[in-house]
């Protein structure tokens, strides 16, 4: 019943995470739409007035006033919580990989992120709100099941469930998927995104929960957006923040096809070009990020705000001047309304028509550059996908170039910013340009421009982020057109392969720039020349099953390790020690009682075989016992250890390792019994769990699992504990709290096996134990990073 209740609570919380993520998306979308409409209405009416009066500089100042104010507010919010800058996808990727980034899933982060992104998008920067939605969903997933927050310390509930990193990571996976689902109206794509880009550790039960969470987010957002915008509650017409509309040829154009087999060749070429453009974008952005790390970040925080304002100023001036000067007047098409027999198509067509800008153009014509630049980005994407009228090749080329450079400069400044929508818009202009060239110069009349715009968007986005499966499904779900599956998939694969030839995806680049020890899916083939003994850390800091408080405090204060092996020493003259020191006596007794010697194991097998009724078996056992009896009197394990190691000094177990120790002292044989976490040791000291030398270890108080995890996830620091009430000579028995059976590997294990075990099991520490049960080293994430393995491989070649 307890297990069923646990599972039921998990499903309820997953649903709540989806609903809350959908509401965050609704909040962002509502205010972005409100601020953008206010800004464009005021500025457009000013431009129309000033066209006749000749006061366009005043219109530019109005636009600058709006944009700089919004961007300034977004930068201020990032100053409050610096981790709210950017899209948040690299940080969430790190978190799901097993690396804890400080503050990445705090309540303050999601507040600054959600409010900051609506200001940065409304402020006219070339950023999207979809990437930050993924981060916001992840924060909701991390915080909601905990029912507590640092920012709201007074609000606390007694909620004993999900007090572990593994549970929290599962909920963050669900929240990130819900963010994708809310952004694009793509619940399956969100699930695949969480699986492909995020989570390192996955199980079948989690798949259903993540999909359910994504569905809840999509339909929550859909329900409220449809009701607010159309007044038809329950109609579900707007599935996501970004809607591509329906791709459909005009019924009057009989030659038109969405795509044909001939077009696949062009799509592959577009994928190659998209990969090259994406690699160029990533290269430029990496150089910009390095420049910022050297010259902007070390300076006072105000410099970051000034950089954001400079980018906003430049973007606004470029948008305004390009819209007024560089545009061409194009003829409107009269066949736009034909065949639009559904409500959805009519709404989409009206949306496309309403976003047409006629600056400086006579009747029945529109300014193509202003139509792309002087609109929200989603409207510009719809124009490129569905506008029947043409855009000039010169306009598309200039628009692509300006957008490419400005969005590359913008991604990385101190405002919350996504990269999906700018990449889609940039790629859509590229695709539309290809369609125009093929129609005009090659004479391919069957081409549907919207398809090429979509494929161009997929090619450029794939070249920048290097996602395959999830991005394919996201784009198919966003278009509601399954026939686009094959061209989108081929284009994304080609774009990824082309881009990977030059550099990594944009998120991986930013993860590397932050110096995060991210574990890839697998190691390189040549790494199998290394073994576990080549990469492990041999200088261990360990604790004994029974350790004095002064030793534990000393170890915790002088190291930053998160886990310690629990060991006993193999001593030859044990009887003298047992007489002289109660602490050593406890440890030796524990070793004797917990280690299975070969002789003892043989005796147990013989006794179990005696329970069989067969007389033949009984005779065999009796003979076997007669031959195996002598070794039982002498510990075979102890014999092996004494033969293998030279005599070592008689040090007390509560003496901490010293720098002056000899090699024999430093590497004396240590029998491995388990792992104890730093948080557990701190919890034991904080609650005074110990016993005195004159007492038995049975007199030590016992803590339940709930009491041990009560402070999760913020355990007290050892330096903050008041230990004055504890006698430093008191002894702590850690054996009831240690993990007695952690994953271990042999020193001869190949690195690829170590890596797969570490990655698939979600490990933090991997002890290396030899054939006779001694711990000889420990492996952590640091020992499996690409840079560390490369350095060890070079050492390996040098020794050869």
SVG drawing of the C-alpha trace seen along z (x, -y; Angstrom):
<svg xmlns="http://www.w3.org/2000/svg" viewBox="-17 -68 76 111">
<polyline fill="none" stroke="black" stroke-width="0.4" points="0.0,0.0 2.8,-2.4 4.4,-1.7 1.1,-2.3 0.5,-5.5 4.1,-6.7 3.4,-6.0 -0.1,-7.7 1.5,-10.8 4.1,-10.8 1.4,-10.8 -0.5,-13.7 2.7,-15.8 3.6,-15.1 0.2,-16.4 0.6,-19.5 4.0,-20.2 2.5,-20.1 -0.4,-22.4 1.9,-24.9 4.4,-25.0 1.4,-25.6 0.4,-28.5 3.9,-30.0 3.8,-29.8 0.4,-31.5 1.7,-34.3 4.7,-34.9 2.7,-34.8 -0.1,-37.1 2.3,-39.9 4.6,-39.6 1.6,-39.9 0.2,-42.8 3.5,-44.8 4.3,-44.1 0.9,-45.2 1.1,-48.4 4.6,-49.1 3.8,-48.4 0.5,-50.2 2.1,-53.4 5.1,-53.3 3.2,-52.4 0.7,-55.2 3.6,-57.6 5.4,-56.3 2.2,-56.9 1.9,-60.4 5.5,-61.2 5.6,-59.9 3.7,-63.0 5.1,-65.4 8.8,-64.3 9.4,-63.5 10.6,-59.9 13.4,-60.6 10.7,-61.1 9.2,-57.6 12.7,-56.1 13.0,-57.8 9.7,-56.3 10.7,-52.9 14.1,-53.3 12.3,-54.4 10.1,-51.2 12.9,-48.8 15.6,-50.2 13.2,-50.3 12.1,-46.7 15.7,-45.5 16.9,-47.4 14.3,-45.7 15.3,-42.3 19.0,-43.0 18.1,-44.1 16.3,-40.8 19.4,-38.9 21.5,-41.0 19.2,-39.7 19.7,-36.0 22.6,-35.7 21.8,-32.0 18.5,-33.3 20.5,-34.7 20.5,-32.9 18.1,-30.1 18.9,-27.9 19.1,-24.8 22.9,-24.3 22.3,-24.5 19.4,-22.1 21.4,-19.7 24.2,-19.8 21.7,-19.3 20.1,-16.3 23.6,-14.9 24.3,-14.8 26.1,-18.2 24.6,-20.5 24.8,-24.1 24.2,-26.5 20.8,-28.2 19.7,-26.7 16.4,-25.3 15.4,-27.9 12.1,-29.8 13.9,-33.1 15.4,-31.8 12.0,-31.0 10.5,-34.3 13.4,-36.3 13.5,-34.0 9.7,-34.3 9.6,-38.1 12.9,-38.7 12.1,-36.8 8.9,-38.7 10.7,-42.0 13.6,-40.9 11.2,-39.6 8.9,-42.7 12.0,-44.8 12.7,-43.9 15.8,-41.8 16.3,-38.9 15.6,-36.3 12.8,-33.7 10.7,-32.7 10.8,-29.0 14.2,-28.1 13.5,-29.8 10.2,-27.9 12.3,-24.7 14.3,-26.1 11.1,-27.4 9.4,-24.0 12.5,-22.3 12.5,-24.7 8.8,-24.0 9.6,-20.3 12.4,-20.6 10.5,-22.8 6.9,-21.7 7.4,-18.2 9.6,-19.5 6.9,-21.8 9.5,-24.2 11.8,-27.0 14.8,-29.0 13.0,-32.2 9.8,-31.3 11.4,-29.8 8.3,-30.4 6.0,-28.3 6.8,-24.7 4.8,-21.5 5.5,-18.2 5.9,-16.3 8.2,-13.3 8.2,-12.0 10.9,-12.4 13.8,-13.4 16.5,-12.2 18.5,-13.5 17.2,-10.7 13.5,-11.6 14.2,-15.3 16.1,-14.6 13.1,-12.6 10.7,-15.6 13.2,-18.0 13.1,-15.8 9.3,-15.9 9.3,-19.7 11.8,-20.3 9.7,-18.2 6.6,-20.1 8.4,-23.4 9.1,-22.1 5.5,-20.9 4.1,-24.2 6.4,-26.2 5.7,-24.3 2.5,-22.4 4.5,-19.2 4.1,-16.8 5.8,-13.8 8.6,-16.1 9.0,-17.4 9.4,-13.8 12.0,-13.0 13.8,-16.3 14.1,-15.3 15.4,-11.9 17.8,-13.0 19.2,-16.2 18.7,-16.1 18.5,-13.0 21.4,-10.7 19.4,-8.3 16.1,-7.0 13.7,-4.2 10.5,-3.0 8.2,-4.2 9.6,-7.7 8.6,-7.8 4.9,-7.6 5.1,-10.2 7.1,-12.6 4.6,-12.2 1.6,-12.7 3.3,-15.9 3.9,-17.2 0.3,-16.5 -0.9,-18.3 1.2,-21.4 0.1,-21.5 -3.6,-21.3 -3.5,-23.7 -1.9,-26.3 -4.2,-25.5 -7.3,-25.7 -6.6,-29.1 -5.1,-30.7 -8.1,-29.6 -10.5,-30.9 -8.7,-34.3 -8.1,-35.0 -11.2,-33.5 -13.6,-33.5 -14.4,-29.8 -13.4,-28.0 -12.8,-24.3 -12.2,-24.6 -8.4,-24.0 -7.3,-26.0 -3.8,-27.2 -1.7,-24.2 1.6,-26.1 3.3,-29.5 4.7,-29.0 2.2,-27.9 3.3,-27.3 -0.2,-27.2 -1.5,-24.8 0.5,-24.2 -1.9,-23.8 -1.7,-24.6 -4.2,-27.0 -7.0,-25.1 -6.7,-27.4 -3.0,-26.4 -3.2,-22.9 0.6,-22.6 1.4,-23.1 2.5,-20.2 3.8,-20.5 6.9,-18.6 8.0,-16.1 10.7,-13.5 12.7,-16.0 12.7,-18.4 14.6,-16.0 17.8,-16.7 17.4,-20.5 16.5,-19.7 19.8,-17.7 21.7,-20.7 19.9,-23.0 20.8,-20.7 24.5,-21.0 24.3,-24.8 22.3,-24.9 25.0,-22.9 27.7,-25.2 25.7,-28.3 25.1,-26.8 28.7,-25.9 29.6,-29.5 27.0,-30.9 28.4,-28.7 32.0,-29.6 31.2,-33.4 29.1,-33.0 31.9,-31.0 34.4,-33.8 32.0,-36.4 31.4,-34.4 35.1,-34.1 35.5,-37.8 32.7,-38.5 34.3,-36.1 37.7,-38.0 36.5,-41.6 32.9,-42.0 32.2,-39.5 35.3,-40.5 34.1,-44.1 31.3,-45.6 27.8,-44.2 26.7,-47.5 28.9,-46.8 26.7,-43.8 23.6,-46.0 25.3,-48.5 26.2,-45.8 22.6,-44.7 21.5,-48.3 24.1,-48.7 22.8,-45.5 19.2,-46.8 20.1,-50.2 21.9,-48.7 19.1,-46.2 16.4,-48.9 18.3,-51.3 19.0,-48.5 15.3,-47.4 14.0,-50.9 16.4,-52.0 16.1,-48.7 12.3,-48.9 12.2,-52.4 15.0,-52.4 15.8,-48.9 12.3,-47.5 10.7,-47.0 7.0,-47.5 5.5,-44.2 2.1,-43.4 -0.5,-41.8 -2.0,-38.5 -5.7,-38.3 -5.9,-34.5 -5.1,-34.4 -8.5,-33.6 -9.4,-30.9 -9.9,-27.5 -9.8,-28.6 -12.9,-26.8 -11.9,-26.0 -11.9,-28.4 -8.3,-27.7 -7.2,-28.6 -9.2,-31.8 -7.8,-32.9 -4.3,-32.1 -4.9,-34.0 -6.2,-37.0 -3.2,-36.9 -0.9,-36.9 -2.8,-39.8 -3.0,-41.9 0.8,-41.8 1.5,-43.3 3.2,-46.7 2.6,-49.3 5.3,-51.9 6.0,-54.3 4.1,-52.0 1.1,-52.9 -2.3,-51.1 -2.4,-47.3 1.3,-46.9 3.2,-46.3 6.8,-46.9 8.4,-43.4 11.3,-44.4 9.0,-46.2 6.7,-43.2 9.5,-41.0 11.3,-43.4 8.4,-45.5 6.5,-42.6 6.8,-40.1 9.0,-37.2 6.2,-34.7 4.2,-36.8 7.3,-37.1 7.7,-33.3 4.0,-33.0 4.6,-35.5 7.6,-33.5 5.6,-30.2 2.2,-31.3 2.4,-34.6 1.3,-34.1 2.9,-37.3 6.6,-37.2 9.5,-38.7 12.4,-40.2 15.5,-38.1 17.6,-41.2 15.3,-41.8 15.5,-38.2 19.3,-38.2 19.7,-41.4 17.2,-40.3 19.0,-37.0 22.4,-38.6 21.3,-41.3 19.3,-38.8 22.1,-36.2 24.7,-38.7 22.4,-40.4 21.0,-37.2 24.6,-35.8 25.6,-38.9 22.5,-38.9 22.7,-35.2 24.9,-35.4 24.2,-38.9 22.8,-39.2 19.1,-38.8 16.9,-35.7 17.0,-34.7 16.0,-31.7 17.5,-30.6 14.8,-28.6 12.7,-31.3 15.6,-33.5 17.1,-30.4 13.7,-29.4 13.2,-32.9 16.7,-33.2 16.4,-29.7 12.9,-30.5 14.3,-33.5 17.1,-31.4 14.6,-28.7 12.3,-31.3 15.2,-32.8 16.1,-29.3 12.5,-28.9 12.5,-32.3 15.7,-31.6 14.5,-28.2 11.2,-29.7 12.7,-32.7 15.9,-31.4 15.4,-27.6 11.6,-27.8 10.4,-25.2 6.7,-26.3 5.6,-23.4 7.5,-24.6 5.5,-25.5 7.5,-28.4 6.2,-27.6 7.8,-24.1 11.2,-25.5 10.8,-28.1 10.1,-25.3 13.0,-23.1 15.3,-26.1 14.2,-26.8 14.9,-23.1 18.3,-23.2 19.5,-26.3 18.1,-25.3 19.6,-21.8 22.9,-23.3 23.0,-25.4 21.6,-23.1 22.4,-19.7 19.3,-18.0 17.8,-15.2 15.0,-13.0 13.3,-15.5 13.6,-18.4 12.1,-16.3 9.1,-15.4 8.7,-19.0 8.6,-20.4 6.2,-17.8 3.8,-18.4 4.1,-22.1 3.1,-21.9 0.4,-19.2 1.7,-17.7 3.0,-14.1 4.1,-14.2 6.8,-16.6 8.4,-13.9 10.8,-12.5 12.2,-15.8 12.6,-17.3 14.4,-14.2 16.8,-14.0 17.5,-17.8 18.2,-17.7 20.5,-14.6 22.5,-16.2 22.7,-19.5 23.9,-17.8 26.6,-15.7 27.8,-18.8 28.0,-20.9 29.6,-18.2 32.5,-18.1 33.5,-21.7 32.3,-22.1 29.8,-21.1 26.2,-22.3 25.7,-25.7 24.5,-24.3 27.5,-21.9 29.9,-24.8 28.4,-26.9 28.6,-23.9 32.3,-23.5 32.9,-27.3 31.5,-27.0 34.0,-24.2 31.2,-21.8 32.3,-18.1 29.6,-16.8 29.6,-13.1 29.0,-12.3 27.0,-9.2 30.1,-7.1 33.9,-7.3 36.2,-7.2 37.3,-3.8 41.0,-4.5 40.2,-5.1 39.9,-1.4 43.7,-1.3 43.2,-2.6 42.0,-0.7 40.3,-1.7 43.7,-1.7 45.0,-4.3 42.3,-6.9 41.3,-6.3 42.4,-8.6 44.7,-6.5 45.1,-9.0 42.0,-8.1 40.4,-9.9 38.6,-7.2 36.8,-6.6 36.6,-3.5 33.4,-1.7 34.0,-3.1 35.7,-6.5 36.2,-9.2 34.4,-12.5 37.6,-14.5 38.7,-12.4 35.4,-12.9 35.4,-16.6 39.0,-16.9 38.3,-14.9 35.1,-16.9 36.8,-20.2 40.0,-19.5 38.4,-17.8 35.6,-18.6 34.8,-15.0 31.1,-14.0 31.6,-10.4 34.2,-8.4 35.1,-4.7 34.5,-2.8 37.5,-0.6 39.3,1.5 43.1,2.1 44.6,5.5 47.0,5.8 49.2,8.8 49.4,8.2 45.7,7.8 45.6,9.3 47.9,6.6 45.8,3.9 42.6,5.4 44.0,5.3 45.3,1.8 42.6,-0.3 38.8,0.0 38.4,-1.8 40.7,0.4 39.1,3.4 35.7,2.4 37.0,2.1 38.8,5.4 35.7,7.2 33.7,5.6 36.1,6.8 36.1,10.4 32.3,10.5 31.7,9.0 34.4,10.5 33.6,13.8 36.8,15.9 37.2,18.7 37.3,21.3 34.2,19.8 32.4,19.8 33.3,23.5 31.9,24.4 28.6,22.7 28.3,24.5 29.0,27.8 26.4,27.2 23.8,26.3 24.6,29.5 24.1,31.6 20.4,30.6 19.9,32.7 18.5,36.3 20.9,38.1 23.4,40.2 25.9,39.8 25.8,36.0 26.3,36.4 29.4,38.6 30.8,36.2 30.3,33.3 32.0,35.2 35.0,35.9 35.1,32.3 35.1,31.0 37.9,33.3 40.2,31.8 39.1,28.2 39.2,28.0 42.9,27.0 42.7,23.8 39.7,22.6 41.9,22.1 44.1,19.7 42.5,16.8 43.5,17.3 42.8,13.7 45.1,12.6 47.8,14.9 47.6,13.5 47.7,9.9 50.7,10.7 52.6,12.3 51.8,9.5 52.6,6.5 55.6,5.6 55.1,4.7 53.5,1.4 53.6,-1.0 51.1,-0.6 49.1,-3.7 45.9,-4.5 42.8,-4.6 41.9,-8.1 45.2,-9.5 44.6,-11.4 46.9,-10.8 50.1,-12.8 52.2,-14.2 55.3,-12.7 54.1,-9.1 56.1,-6.7 54.6,-4.8 54.0,-1.7 52.2,-3.9 50.1,-5.7 49.1,-2.5 48.6,0.0 46.0,2.6 42.4,1.5 39.5,3.8 36.5,2.2 33.1,2.3 31.0,-0.4 30.5,-4.1 29.3,-6.9 28.2,-10.3 29.3,-13.6 25.7,-14.6 25.2,-11.5 28.2,-12.2 27.2,-15.8 23.7,-14.7 25.1,-12.2 27.3,-14.8 24.6,-17.4 22.3,-15.1 25.0,-13.8 24.8,-10.2 27.8,-8.6 28.8,-6.4 31.6,-6.5 34.6,-4.1 33.2,-2.6 30.0,-1.7 29.0,0.8 28.2,-0.5 24.7,0.9 24.1,-2.1 24.4,-4.5 21.1,-6.2 19.6,-5.2 18.2,-7.6 15.4,-6.7 15.7,-7.4 13.3,-10.3 15.4,-11.9 18.6,-11.5 17.0,-13.1 15.2,-15.8 17.5,-18.6 17.5,-17.6 18.5,-19.2 20.4,-21.8 22.4,-19.9 24.2,-22.0 27.9,-22.7 30.4,-21.2 31.9,-24.7 28.5,-25.9 27.8,-23.1 28.1,-23.8 30.1,-20.8 31.0,-22.2 28.6,-19.8 30.2,-16.7 33.3,-15.1 35.9,-14.7 36.9,-11.3 33.4,-9.9 33.0,-7.2 30.6,-7.2 29.5,-3.9 28.8,-4.6 28.0,-1.0 24.1,-1.3 24.1,-4.3 26.7,-3.4 25.9,-1.8 27.4,1.7 27.0,2.8 27.8,-0.1 28.8,0.6 32.6,1.4 35.0,2.3 38.2,4.2 41.5,2.2 41.7,4.1 38.2,3.0 38.3,1.2 37.5,-2.5 34.5,-2.0 32.9,0.4 33.6,-2.0 32.0,-4.8 28.9,-2.9 28.4,-1.8 28.9,-5.3 26.6,-6.8 23.7,-4.3 23.5,-3.8 23.7,-7.5 26.7,-7.1 28.6,-9.8 31.4,-7.6 32.8,-4.3 35.3,-2.5 38.0,-0.4 38.4,2.9 41.0,5.6 40.7,9.3 41.1,9.7 38.6,7.0 40.9,4.1 40.0,0.6 42.8,-0.8 41.2,-3.9 38.0,-5.7 36.6,-7.1 34.4,-10.2 33.0,-12.4 36.2,-14.3 38.1,-11.1 35.8,-10.5 35.8,-13.9 37.2,-14.1 40.1,-16.3 41.2,-14.1 41.0,-10.9 43.0,-12.6 45.7,-13.6 45.9,-10.0 46.0,-8.6 49.0,-10.8 50.7,-9.6 50.0,-6.0 51.7,-6.5 54.7,-8.1 55.2,-5.1 54.9,-2.7"/>
</svg>
